[in-house]
Each structure stands twice: as C-alpha cells, then as structure tokens.
Amino acid sequence: QQDVVLVPHRATYDMKLAVARPNSGIAEVSGAMVLETVDSCDGWEVKQRIKLKFLRNDGEEFNTDSSFTSYETKDGLGLRFSVRNIQDDEVEEELRGQADLEGQGGKGRASFTLPEVRSFELPAGTLFPTTHLALIIRHARDGDKSASYSVFDGARLDGAFQVNAVISRSTRTTGAPPVRGDVGLLRNQPSWNVRLAFFAAGDQGSANPEYELALDLLGNGIARSMLLDYGDFAV
C-alpha cells in the first residue's frame, strides 16, 4: 500500500456566511483564511490565520483574528503549538505548549506554558493533526465510510478532541470555485467529501459537537473548499 503523500502548499480561502441559525444574532460574515503547510525535513509546520468581520442583526460590527501555528514531527510523536485569538484588537486567548507521545498508538502528555503552566496525560491512541489528516486520507482511499480518533491540536486546555469522520466520494464535477495560482497541485487527485465532528474529550455522548468541519479533500491533503460549522452559524 502506497503511503499518503501530503504536499507543502499555501492556500488562501475567501470566507463568507453560509448559514446563520435563529438566535445567533449574526447577519453577515466575511473574511479570509490563509493555510500554509511547510515541509521542514523532520516535521510539518502548519500556519493558519483566519480574519473575519461580523455584522450583528443590531448593526454592531466586530472583527476576529485567529492564528494557529504548529510543528509536528513526521513520526507523529511530537507537537509544538501556539494559538492566538484576537477580537477587535484585544487578545482574548493565547495558548502555547507542546505534546509528546510515548510511541505509535501510545499514551502521551501535553504541557502548556500559556495561559498558565499546566500538563495532563493524553490517552493511548491520541493523534496529532497532520498524522490524523494523512490517516483520514488513507481511510478514504481504502473505501472506509467512517473513522473516529482522539486528536490533540493544542487549541484547548482540557484535553484532546474526539473526532468522528464521515467520508464519501466527492461527486463534484462542475461548479468548482475559481482557483488562481498553481492549479497543478489540484489535478489528477482523487477527492472525497469528509465531515469531521469535534467533541470535547469525554463529551462524545452528547448529540452536539463543539464544531464541525466539512472538507472537499484531495488525496494530497489540499482542501479545495471547506465549511466551518460552529453551531450558531457556519462559514
């Protein structure tokens, strides 16, 4: 079985409101996300930045600026991460730390230095995000319809997410979003619709995930499009 080969790339996505549910109070959302994956020899460096402008039903506007950077070793055993969430030029949240696993499929430990010094165990079988992405692509290639894993990305202070994936063949042939730049990376790649539901650790008994991410995912790890669903609204 051939390995999943992820390609280093930098992609910019236009973001807009897909749905605002009643009581969300949100009338409009617009912005952009830049997602960059860098192959740095022994690891993958991932940089993600999302800048959004929100318009509330009452006419109030606010801006959010979220950045996430991580370095994950290619053996999947080490992760360094940094998260910063800003609203209207004020830092709302800042997380920084690292996590290590004892071995493939083994348990591990996450240690934060920001916003406070804290560490906790990660259960056996926990994955880091890039390893998880490659594994989801492998499941998709094998024809699996679903997969569930414990995934730690550093974005929360109380443990890993339980991430449930539902996978189906991508049926899209036309209506692809306009793409500028190096479209060679998008050609001759298998593609799937992947929906990921993120549940707080120990919370997967509940019906509602913390958020969901739907991807039009290519075999090389590039997402042609995505939908971020936060419950009250989706972009």
N, C-alpha and C positions, 0 to 999 in steps of 0.2 A: 504494500500500500504506500503510495507516494505521500510525502509529507505535505502539510499545508504550508504554502509559501506566502507570507504576508509581504506586501510591497511598501517600502517607505514612500510617503506622499504627503502633500499638503493640500487640503481642500477647504474651500470657503462655501458655506451654505447660506442662502437667503432664508430668513425665518419670518413666518407670519402666523397669525392666529388661525388655527384650523377649526377649533370649536371652543366656545365659552359656555359652560353649563349654567343653568339658572342659579342665582345667588353667588356666582363667582365675583360679580361686580366689575368684570373686565369687559370693555367694549372693543379694544383693539390692542394688538401686539405687533411690533415689527422689530427687525434687527438682523443680526448675522452671527454665524458661528464659524470659527476657524479651527480646524482639526489637523494637527500635524503629527505624523509618525516618523521618527528618525531611527534608522538602524545604526546603533553605535557599538559595533563589534560584539561585545558580550551581552548587550541588552537592547531593549526597546525604550526609547524616550518618547513619551506622548505628551503633547501640549494641546490643551483645548481651551478656547476662550469664547464665551457667549455674551454678547451685549444686546440687551433688549430694552425697548421703550414700551411702557404700558400706558394705556389710556383707560381710566376707570369710567364707569357709567355716569359718575357725578362730575366728570370733566377734569378731575385731577390726573396729573401725569406723574409717573416715576420711572426711573431708569435702574436697570440692574446690570452688573458687570461681574461675571463669574469666570475665574480662571482656575484651571487644574493642570498641574504638571506631574508627571511620574516617570520613574526609571525602573523598569522591570528586567531582571536578568533573564537571559534566554532559556536557562534551565527551569525557569518558573518558580525559583525558590526565594528570591529576594525582591523587595519593592521599597522604593523611596517615593514619598508623595508630598505634595504641597497644594493646598486648596485656599482660595481667597474669594469671598463673596462680598461684593460692594453694592450698596443701594444708595442712589443719589449722593455719590462721592464719600459715603461713610462706610468703613469696613464693618460689615455685620458679623462676619465669621472668618476665622483663619485657622486652618488645621495644618499641622506639619508632623511628619514622623516617618517611621519605617516599619516594615514587617518582614519576617523571615519564617520559612517553613523548614522543618527538620529533614524532609525528603519528599520525593514524589508521593502524593497521597497521604503524607504525614501531617501531624498537627504542627502548629506554629505559634508565633507570638507577635502581636502588634504593639508598638511603642510610640506614643505621641510626645512631642515636645511643646506643641501649641495646640489648643489654647491653654493646656495645662499638661503637666507631666503625668502620664497615665499609661499603663500597659495591661494587656489581657491576653489570654490564650485564644488561639484560633483553632476551631475543631479540625480533626483529621479530615482530609479531603478538600480543604479550602483551596481555592484557586485565586490567582491574581488576574486582572482584566485581560491582558493580551493573551495569556495562556488560555483563558476562558473563550475568547473570541476564536482562536485557532481551533479549539475543541468543538465549538458550535459549528464551524465550517466543516469539520470532519464528520460530525453527525449528519449535517445536511447532505454532504457527498455520499454518505452511506445510506441515505434514504430514510433516516430516522425522523419521526414526526415531532418528537418532544425530548427534552433533556432538562435535568434540574441539578443545580450545583450551588454550593456555598461559595460566594465570591467576595473578596475583600479588596476595596479600592482606596481606602483612606478617607472617604467622603463622610464617614460618620464615626462618632466617638464611642459607639457602644457595640461594635462587632461587625460581622460580615452580613451581607445580604443573602437571602435565599433567592436565587434567580431561576425562574421557571421559563424555559424557552419553548415556543411552539413554532415549528418550521414547516413551510410549504414551498413548493416550486413556484418561482416567480413566473407570472403569466404575462408580464408586461411586454408588449412588442412595440406599441406606439405610445405617443403622449409622454415620452421621456422628457424630463426637464432640460432646458437648454444648458449645455455644458461648454465652457470655454477652457482653453488651456490644453494640456496634454491628454487628449482623449484616448491615446493608445493604451493607457492603463485600464480602460473600461472595455476594450474589445476582446472578443473571444474568451469571455469569462462566464462560467456558469453563475446563475443568480438565484436567490431564494428570498421569500418573504419570511422574516424572522421577527417574532414578537416576544420581547423579554419583559417579564413582570418581576419587579424587585420588591421583595418582602423583607421587613426588618427581621433580624435574627430572632427565632423563637416566635414569630408572628405569622408564619405561613398558614396557620389555621384560619386566619381571618380572610374574609372574602376580598377585601380591597388591598391591593399592593400600594406601596408608598408612591411608586410611579411606574409607568410602562414606557418601553422604547420599541417602536416598530421600525425595522430596517429593510430597505431593499439592498440586500447584501451580496456582494460579488465574492467569488472564490479566492480572490487575493486580499480580502479584508477591507476593501473600499466599500463604503455605503453610498449608493447613488442618491438615495434620499432617505429621510428619516422623519418619524413623528414622535415627539416627546409629549407624553400624556401625564399631566400632574394631578389628574382627578377633576379639579375645578375647571381646568382649561387645558388645551393641547396646542402645541405649535409644530 
